[in-house]
């Protein structure tokens, strides 16, 4: 999941970025509304953590503009404003959730998972695809009921495929979701993760479409045990 943090407190912003990265998310952090606006215009984020007290603009006004522009990414407001009226104004401006500082990282991560599940139309705590069960909160994958040991990146990749089960995801889209702007990846890193998913789960769990990208394998492919050639680009 790629997350944007908009927070002008250097200590809090850095702490949130580091903490969310440690649990496997790609995270960009900016301290002003202007920087956040530029980032939103350049990148698709799965969720935003938004402080209301920004130095160059009001967070409620910024959120209102995003919604007027048709930007529907989930937004969790994080602020020191604990008055009921402030909560109401934030929610009315289009926030999906509201947390008052100080906040525990585990609670913020749980709120982010909840709002992104709802946005993806998958509110259930367990996602299923044939014999595959995936629990996003625990980053736990089960194949025929047996736990499979996945790395953080492999779990993120599987979660992306399950989030968009009927969509072909380009290499660029997947790399943007898996890696931060300031953390590049080797050209074949994505293909290595896909190879590992096929090896650990099932050869047909990921389908390669030539010149297009990747998509979740069909139930038929999983049942008969077919897959695309490793590193292949065949349809």
C-alpha positions as CSV (number, residue, x, y, z in Angstrom):
1,X,0.0,0.0,0.0
2,X,1.3,3.4,-0.9
3,X,0.6,6.1,1.7
4,X,1.0,9.9,1.7
5,X,1.6,11.5,5.1
6,X,1.0,15.3,5.3
7,X,2.4,16.4,8.6
8,X,4.4,19.5,9.5
9,X,5.8,18.2,12.8
10,X,9.3,16.8,11.8
11,X,9.5,14.3,14.7
12,X,5.9,13.0,14.2
13,X,6.2,12.9,10.4
14,X,9.5,11.0,10.5
15,X,8.2,8.6,13.1
16,X,5.1,7.8,11.2
17,X,7.0,7.3,8.0
18,X,9.6,5.1,9.6
19,X,6.9,3.1,11.4
20,X,4.7,2.5,8.4
21,X,7.7,1.5,6.3
22,X,8.7,-1.0,8.9
23,X,5.4,-2.8,8.5
24,X,5.9,-2.9,4.7
25,X,4.2,0.1,3.2
26,X,5.7,2.5,0.7
27,X,5.4,6.0,2.3
28,X,6.0,9.5,1.1
29,X,6.0,12.3,3.7
30,X,5.6,16.1,3.1
31,X,5.1,19.0,5.5
32,X,3.0,21.5,3.6
33,X,-0.2,21.6,1.6
34,X,1.6,22.7,-1.5
35,X,3.9,19.7,-1.4
36,X,1.0,17.4,-0.8
37,X,-0.9,18.9,-3.7
38,X,2.1,18.3,-6.0
39,X,2.5,14.7,-4.8
40,X,-1.2,13.9,-5.3
41,X,-1.0,15.3,-8.8
42,X,1.9,13.0,-9.6
43,X,1.1,9.8,-7.8
44,X,-1.9,7.6,-7.0
45,X,-2.0,6.9,-3.2
46,X,-4.0,4.2,-1.6
47,X,-4.5,6.3,1.5
48,X,-3.5,9.7,3.0
49,X,-2.8,10.6,6.6
50,X,-3.6,14.3,6.8
51,X,-2.8,16.8,9.6
52,X,-5.2,19.8,9.8
53,X,-2.8,22.4,11.1
54,X,-0.5,22.9,8.2
55,X,1.8,26.0,7.9
56,X,0.5,27.1,4.5
57,X,-3.1,26.0,4.5
58,X,-5.9,24.5,6.5
59,X,-6.1,20.8,6.2
60,X,-9.9,20.8,6.0
61,X,-9.8,23.2,3.1
62,X,-7.1,21.1,1.4
63,X,-9.2,18.0,1.8
64,X,-12.3,19.8,0.5
65,X,-10.4,20.8,-2.7
66,X,-9.3,17.2,-3.3
67,X,-12.8,15.9,-3.0
68,X,-14.1,18.7,-5.3
69,X,-11.4,17.6,-7.8
70,X,-12.8,14.1,-7.7
71,X,-9.9,12.6,-5.7
72,X,-11.5,9.7,-3.8
73,X,-8.5,8.1,-2.0
74,X,-9.2,7.3,1.6
75,X,-8.1,10.0,4.0
76,X,-7.4,9.6,7.8
77,X,-7.3,13.0,9.5
78,X,-4.7,13.1,12.3
79,X,-4.8,16.3,14.4
80,X,-4.5,17.9,17.8
81,X,-8.0,19.4,17.4
82,X,-10.1,17.3,19.6
83,X,-13.3,19.3,19.7
84,X,-16.4,17.6,18.4
85,X,-16.9,20.5,15.9
86,X,-13.5,20.0,14.5
87,X,-14.2,16.3,14.0
88,X,-17.5,17.0,12.3
89,X,-15.9,19.6,9.9
90,X,-13.2,17.1,9.0
91,X,-15.6,14.3,8.3
92,X,-18.0,16.6,6.4
93,X,-15.0,17.7,4.2
94,X,-14.6,14.1,3.1
95,X,-12.4,12.4,5.7
96,X,-12.9,8.7,6.0
97,X,-11.7,8.5,9.6
98,X,-10.4,10.9,12.3
99,X,-7.7,10.4,15.0
100,X,-6.6,12.8,17.7
101,X,-2.9,13.1,18.5
102,X,-1.1,11.5,20.1
103,X,-1.8,8.3,18.3
104,X,-0.4,4.8,18.5
105,X,1.1,3.5,15.3
106,X,-0.7,0.2,15.5
107,X,-4.1,2.0,15.7
108,X,-3.2,4.2,12.8
109,X,-2.2,1.2,10.7
110,X,-5.4,-0.6,11.6
111,X,-7.5,2.5,10.6
112,X,-5.6,2.7,7.3
113,X,-6.3,-1.0,6.6
114,X,-10.0,-0.5,7.4
115,X,-10.5,2.5,5.1
116,X,-8.6,1.0,2.2
117,X,-10.6,-2.3,2.5
118,X,-13.8,-0.3,2.3
119,X,-12.5,1.8,-0.6
120,X,-11.6,-1.4,-2.5
121,X,-15.1,-2.9,-1.8
122,X,-13.5,-5.6,0.4
123,X,-14.5,-4.9,4.0
124,X,-14.1,-8.5,5.1
125,X,-11.0,-9.2,7.3
126,X,-10.2,-12.3,5.1
127,X,-9.8,-12.2,1.3
128,X,-10.3,-15.4,-0.6
129,X,-9.4,-16.6,-4.1
130,X,-10.0,-20.3,-4.6
131,X,-7.8,-22.2,-2.0
132,X,-6.0,-19.0,-1.1
133,X,-6.9,-17.0,2.0
134,X,-5.3,-13.7,2.8
135,X,-5.6,-11.8,6.1
136,X,-4.3,-8.2,5.4
137,X,-4.3,-7.2,9.0
138,X,-1.8,-9.9,9.9
139,X,-0.2,-10.1,6.4
140,X,-1.0,-13.8,6.6
141,X,-1.4,-16.0,3.5
142,X,-3.0,-19.5,3.8
143,X,-2.9,-22.0,0.9
144,X,-5.4,-24.9,1.5
145,X,-5.4,-23.8,5.1
146,X,-1.7,-24.0,5.6
147,X,0.3,-20.8,6.4
148,X,2.8,-19.7,3.8
149,X,5.9,-17.7,4.8
150,X,5.9,-14.5,2.6
151,X,8.3,-11.6,2.8
152,X,6.9,-8.1,3.3
153,X,7.2,-7.2,-0.4
154,X,5.7,-10.5,-1.5
155,X,2.7,-9.9,0.9
156,X,2.3,-6.4,-0.5
157,X,2.4,-7.7,-4.1
158,X,-0.2,-10.4,-3.3
159,X,-2.4,-7.8,-1.6
160,X,-2.3,-5.6,-4.7
161,X,-3.3,-8.5,-7.0
162,X,-6.2,-9.4,-4.7
163,X,-7.3,-5.8,-4.5
164,X,-7.6,-5.6,-8.2
165,X,-8.6,-9.1,-9.2
166,X,-10.0,-8.3,-12.6
167,X,-7.5,-5.7,-13.6
168,X,-4.1,-6.0,-15.5
169,X,-1.5,-4.2,-13.4
170,X,1.4,-2.7,-15.3
171,X,5.0,-3.0,-14.1
172,X,5.1,0.7,-13.5
173,X,1.9,0.6,-11.4
174,X,3.2,-2.2,-9.2
175,X,6.7,-0.6,-8.8
176,X,5.0,2.7,-7.7
177,X,3.0,0.9,-5.1
178,X,5.9,-1.2,-3.8
179,X,8.7,1.3,-3.6
180,X,9.1,4.9,-2.3
181,X,10.3,7.7,-4.5
182,X,13.6,7.8,-2.6
183,X,14.1,4.1,-2.7
184,X,14.7,2.7,-6.2
185,X,14.6,-1.0,-7.2
186,X,16.6,-3.2,-9.5
187,X,14.9,-3.6,-12.9
188,X,14.2,-7.3,-12.2
189,X,13.1,-7.0,-8.6
190,X,9.4,-7.2,-9.4
191,X,9.8,-10.3,-11.5
192,X,11.8,-11.9,-8.6
193,X,8.9,-11.3,-6.2
194,X,6.4,-12.8,-8.8
195,X,8.6,-15.8,-9.2
196,X,8.6,-16.3,-5.4
197,X,4.8,-16.0,-5.2
198,X,4.4,-18.7,-7.9
199,X,6.9,-20.9,-6.1
200,X,5.5,-20.5,-2.6
201,X,1.8,-20.5,-3.4
202,X,1.0,-21.9,-6.9
203,X,2.4,-21.7,-10.4
204,X,-0.9,-20.2,-11.6
205,X,-1.3,-17.5,-8.9
206,X,0.0,-14.7,-11.1
207,X,-0.7,-14.4,-14.8
208,X,1.6,-12.5,-17.2
209,X,0.1,-10.7,-20.1
210,X,2.5,-9.8,-22.9
211,X,3.3,-6.1,-23.1
212,X,0.7,-5.3,-20.5
213,X,1.6,-6.5,-17.1
214,X,0.3,-8.9,-14.5
215,X,-3.0,-10.0,-13.1
216,X,-4.3,-12.5,-10.5
217,X,-4.4,-16.0,-11.9
218,X,-7.8,-17.5,-12.7
219,X,-9.4,-20.2,-10.6
220,X,-9.1,-22.5,-13.6
221,X,-5.4,-21.9,-13.9
222,X,-4.9,-22.6,-10.2
223,X,-6.9,-25.8,-10.4
224,X,-5.0,-27.2,-13.4
225,X,-1.6,-25.9,-12.2
226,X,-0.7,-23.8,-15.2
227,X,1.4,-20.6,-15.2
228,X,3.2,-18.3,-17.4
229,X,6.9,-18.9,-18.1
230,X,9.2,-17.3,-15.6
231,X,10.1,-13.9,-16.8
232,X,7.8,-14.5,-19.7
233,X,5.6,-12.0,-21.5
234,X,3.2,-14.4,-23.2
235,X,-0.5,-13.9,-23.0
